[in-house]
């Protein structure tokens, strides 16, 4: 996972016991690129992760997909996640909530 902050400030990240902890600064974003995945054909229908944030906070999840895994360019699709609580909660975002995205050519999550 790569961590980027628009303003150049330091963002805290640590990993222990199978848990990644990230404490972002304002204007930070995190992304993971991977080899093209045929998520839908492989039986996946959602992105699931745990998150803890300030109460009532929100963030935008971006998925990047291609027309096919052999294509050279990608398109971005977005989903707003809101209603965070100050305790860890599981977020489930159906792939279908990224209208127009090709779930058989997923290359990145931001």
Buried (B, 14 or more C-beta within 10 A) or exposed (E): EEBEBEEEEEBEEEEEEEEEEBEBBEEBBBEEEEEBBBBBEEEBEEBEEEBEBEEEBEBEBBBBBBEEBEBEEBBEBEBEBEEBEEEEEEBEBEBEBBEEBBBBBBBBBB
